Amino acid sequence: MDPTQIARVTFTSPDRVRDVIRDFNADGFDALYPRYRGGRPLKYSEVERGEIKQIALSRPTDHELPFSTWSVTKLAEYLVEKEVVEDISHEGLRKLLDAEGVSFQRIKTWKQSSDPASRPRRTVSWSSMRSPTQKRDPGPGDPSEVICLDEFGPTTSRPT
C-alpha cells in the first residue's frame, strides 16, 4: 500500500505515515514506540528555578529593598532587574513557585494603636462580647458605649 492508502485506513495524514515509515527505516521497531517527553520543556533551568525559589523565600529587606514582603509583581521585577531570568510573567512565576512548593498568599496586617488607653478599652470590649449570660454593669473608667464589628457579614442574601 502507498502512504495515501495507509493514511485512509489509519485515519491519519499521508505526511504522518511517511514520517513513521522514515523513522522505521532509520530505527527499526524502536521507532514504533512513542518517545513522549512530558510536554513542553522547562523554560528555566534547575539552577534558575533554585535561585528563584531562594529569593522568593527570603525577605526583600535582605536584598536592601524598601518593603517587607514580596508580591508576585515585585518578585518578577526584581528577578529581571538582577538578571536571574531574562523575562518572566506574573502567572509564569506563580506557577513556578507553586511547582516548587512556595506558597504566595496575601498577608493580612494589623496596626497596633499608639493610644495608651486602647488596651483597657479593648479588654472591656472583649469581656462584654463573651456571652450574653456573663453581662456585668459598667464600672468606673469603662466606656459608655462599645461598638463591635463583624467581618463575616450576612449569611443569607435575603433580608430577614
N, C-alpha and C positions, 0 to 999 in steps of 0.2 A: 504494500500500500504506500502511496505517496503521502507526504505530510498533510496535505489538504484533506484527504480521506480519513486519515488518523484523527485529525482535529475534529471532523464532524462526528466521529464515533465517540470521542472522549470529551466532547463539549468544551473544547478549548480553541485557541487560535493556532493557525499554522505556524506562526513565528515561535510560539511556545514549544510546539512539537519539534521544530528544527533545533531549538536550544537544547532540549532534552536529548535528542539524537547526537548532537555535537558533544555534549557533556559525557554521554555514554561511550562514545568513541574514544574520548580522552581518558576517562577514569574507570570505565567498566561498570560493574554493578554498584560500586560505591556512589556513582552519580545518581542512582535512583533513590538514595536515602536523603531526605531533606537535611540541610545544614542550617537550621534556624539559629539565629544569633540573639534572640530575645528582644527584637525590636531595634529601634534607633540606638546607635552607640551613645555613650555618655558624652555630654558636651564638655564637661570639666573632668580633669584627671583626678586620680585619688589624692594626689598631693594638694591640688587646688581645693578639693572638697574638704580635706582635713584642715586646711588653713582657714577656709570659710567657717567651718564649724568652730574652730578655736576662737576666732574673732567674735562669732555670734555668742559664744558662751562667756566671753569676757565683758567687762564693763566699759562703756565708752570713755569714762574718766581715766581708765588705764591707758588709753590712746590719746590722752590730753584733749578730749573733746568736751564741749561745754554742756552736755546733757547727761542724765543719769541712767537712762535706759535706751536700748535700741528699738527702733521701729524698723519694719522691713524696708521702708523707703530710705531711712538714714543709713542702714547697713549696706544696702545696694550701692548708694552713692559713695560710701566710704571704701568699699571693695574696689570700685572702679577708680576712685581717686588714688588709692595706694597701689594700683596696678596688680592686684591679686588676680583679677579677671579683666578681660578686655571690655566685656559688656554683660549685664545680667538683668533680666526683667524682674519686677517685683514678684510676679507669680512664679517664675522660674526659681527664684531664691526661696520662696515659701515652700515649694515642692522639694527642693534640695534639702532644706532644713528638716522638713518632715521626714524625708527618707533617711536622714542622718540621726533622727530621734531627738531633734531640738524643737521644743515647743515654743512658739512665739505667740504670746497672748497679751492682750491689752491689760495693763496694770491699773488697778484702782488705787488711788492715793487719797489719803485723808490729811487734812491740815489740823494741827492742834491749835487751840485758842491760846492767845497770849494773855487773856484776861485771867488774873489770879482767882477770881470768884467763879470761874467756869466749872471747876471740879466739884465744889459743893452743890452747885445748881444741877450738874449732871447726875450726881449721886441721888439727889431728891427726885429728879425726873425718873431715873431707873427704878427707884424704890416705889414710886407711885404707879408704875406700869406693871409691877409684878403680878398682881392678881386683884380682882375687884373685892375679894373677901379680906385682903390684907390692907385695906384703906386705913389711913390714920389722919388725924387732924393736923393741919399745918402747924409747925412750930415757929418760934421767933427766928427770923432770918430766912425762912423758906419763901420761895417766890409765890406771888399771889396767883399766878397762872402758869400752867405747864402745857406746852404745845408738843404733841408727838406726831411725827410724820411717818407714814408707812410707805416704803419704797415699792412694795409689791403691787399695789393698785387693785382695781376691782377684779373679781374672779369671774364675772359674767359681763357680757356686753349689753345686756338688757337692764334698764333701770328698775329698781325694786320699789 
